[in-house]
Amino acid sequence: MYFRNVAIALTLVVSFLVCVSPQSSYAYKTSEDSKISDPLESVNRVIYGFNMFLDKILIKPVAKAYKKVVPEVGRKGISNVLQNLTEPVTFANSILQADAENTFTTFWRFAINSTVGIAGLFDVAKHGGLEHRGEDLGQTFGKYGIGNGPYLMLPVIGPSNTRDIFGSVGDSFMDPYNYMVDDYGIAGRNILEGVDTRVELLGLLDDIEESSLDPYATIRSLYTQKRNDEIRNGKSSALKK
């Protein structure tokens, strides 16, 4: 599929850039107190500036319009459907992590919500005590001791790191949705996820832009903390997955 090929190409480009960077030698670290590796900071900041410009003229206005036009119950239903679509990847990664509890929970969440919950529109399983805990290949790598690697700011997509980029490519191959729809279906889901996430972050990103002396560094720190929390199955105090 086209979009998966693009993801693979992006991974190869990023790997090349990290390798040729004069500051790119690094060791994987697990300590939270370790300094975040950002050998491509100058490039990342340029991309961050582009992302903020695009957000200002397009993404944020679309998110605000979506929030205004679509009632809360409708937005919640769409969020539930999008979350339900992630359950197969969570299921696969829970198995890879030998996490029997989340494997069991995720299986039944997907089975119940896809049927009784009408394709995930309603989170029926949650009311039965089956709480969602998303897992991805980046988290699986982290569980087995692979560190974040260099921090990266991706065009449009936003903050990431080398481990999570490779993880995203792997997840795309494990996701059955990608084999059931064409490229337009994949693009439509990605756009909906982007808008849904941007709506959730409307207040937070505004606060960062208004109050932070260095919004780029703040977002870099929050993203890294969020991913570390998710690897430990904790909850981030700032960002919601």
N, C-alpha and C positions, 0 to 999 in steps of 0.2 A: 504493500500500500504506500501511496505517495507520502503521507504524513509520517509514517514510520521510517521511511527512507530518509526523510528530512531530519528526523531525530538522530538517526545514526550518523548522518553527515555532520550534524552539529556537534555530536560527541567527538568525532575525529578532529574537527577543527579546533575545538576547545583543548583537546589533548595536545595538539600540536602547539598551540599558543602557550600553554603552560610549560611545555618542554623547552621551547626556545626562549622563554623569559629568563633574563639574567638572574632573577631572584627565585627561580622556580624550584630549587632543591629544597625538599622539606621531608620531615618524618611524620608518620601518622602519630597523632597524640590523642589521648583519651581524657586528659585532665581538663576540667572546665576552666581552670585558671590560665590555661595556655593561651598565648596570644593568637588571635585569629589570623590564619595565613591568607594574605591578600597581595600576592606578587604582581597582580595585574590591576592594582588599584587605580592607576591613572586611566586605563582603558575602561575599567568598571564605572568610574565616575562619569565618564563621557556617556556611556550607555545609560547610566542612571538619569542623567540630565535629559537624554532623549526620551526615556520612559516617562519622566515627569511631564515633559512637554506633550507627549501623546496622551497622557492621562488627563491633562488639563483641557485639551481641545476635543477629546473624543471619549475616552473610557469613563472618566468621572461623570460627565454629562449624561452618558447613556445609563450609568448605574443609578444616578439620581432620578432620571426619567422612569426607569424600570421600577424603582421603589415607589414613586409617586403614582404610577399608572396601575401597577399590579398590586392588589390588596395583599395584606400580610398573609392571609390564609393561602393565597395562591403561591406566593413566594416560598412559603414553608413547604408546600407540596412539591414544588420544583426542586427545592433543596433536598427533600427526602428522596426523590427519584434519582437525583445525581449521586447522593450518598449510597443508595442501593446499588447503583451501577459499579461502585468501587468494591463491593463485598467480595466478588470472586478473586480479585487481586489480593485483598486482605486475607482471604481464606488460604490462598497459595502461600503467601508469606508467613502466615501463622504456622503452617505446616513446616516450612523451611526453618523457622525459629524453634521448632519443637514445642510450640505453645498450645498444648492440648485444650486448655480452657477457651482461648480465643478462637481456636479452630472450631470447636463445638458451637460456641456462641454465634460466630459468623455464619456457619452453615445454616443454623435455624433462623437467624435473622433474615437471610436472603430467601429462604424457603417460605417463611411466613409473610414477609413484606411483599414478595413478588406475587403472592397469590391473594391472601386475605387483605393485604395492604394495597391491592390494585397496582401492580408494577412498581411498588415502592412509594406510591403517592402518600400513603399513610404509614407512619412508623408504628405499626401494631406491636411488633416484637418488643419495643422499648417499654411499652406498658406492661409487658409480661416479665420485665426484669432483665431483658437481654439488651444490654447497652452496647452501642457501637464504639469500637476502638480500632481506628484505621491503622493498617500496616502497609508498608511498601518496601520495595527491594533496597532502597537507601537505608531504611531502618534495619532491615535484615543484615545488610553489610555491617552497619554499626554495631549490631548485637554480637557479631563475630569479631569485633575489634578493629575494623577498618575505620580509620579516622575520616574527618570531613574532607581533607584535602584543601586545596586553595579555594577561597571564596570567589564566586563569580556572579556578576550581574548580567542576566541574559536580556536581549532585546525583547520587549513586550512581556515576556514571561516573568521577569523580575529576579529576586535573589535565589541563588542556588550554590552548589559547590560540585567539585568533580565527582565525588562519590554519588551524590544524588542524581547527577545527570546520567551516569552510567546506570544507576538504578531505574531511572525513568524509562530508559530504552528497554531494559529488561522487562519492566512492568508492561510496556506496550505489547510485548510478545506474549505475555501471560494473560492479557485481558481478552476474554472471549468476545466482548463487544466489538473489538476492532476487526473481527473476522465475520461478524454478522451484518455489518453495514458498509456502505461505500465511503469514500473520502469525505463526501458532504456530511454524512452522518457523524463522522469523527469530528469534523470541523464544527458542526453545530453543537455537539456536546462540549467541546473545548470552549467555545464562545459562551455558552450558558454557564459553565463553571467559572469562567473569568468574571462575568457580570455578577454572578451570585457571590463570589468571594469579594469583589470590589464593594458591593453593597454592605457586606459585613464589616469592611474596613473603612467605611466612610469617615466615621468619627476619629478612629485611631490615627489614620494617615494625616488628617487635618491637624490633629493635635501635634503630631511629630513635626510637620512643616511649620507650624506656628511657634512652637516652644523650643525645639531642638537647635542647638548651635551648629550641629553637623548632622542633618537628617540622614545622609548616606551612611555614616558610621552608626547611627542609632538603629536604622533598619538592618544593617549588617549584624549588629549585636543581637537584636531581637530574633532575627531569623535563626542564627546559630543556637541561641538559647532554646528556641522552639523545637528545633530538630533534636537537640540533646535531650530535651524533656520527653519527646515522643519515643526516642530510642529506649529510654528508661521506663516507658509507659506512664510517665507523669503527665501533668497538665501544665501547659504554658500559661503564665500569668498575663501575657500580653496579646498573643495571637491565637486565634482559633483555627483548627485545621479545617 
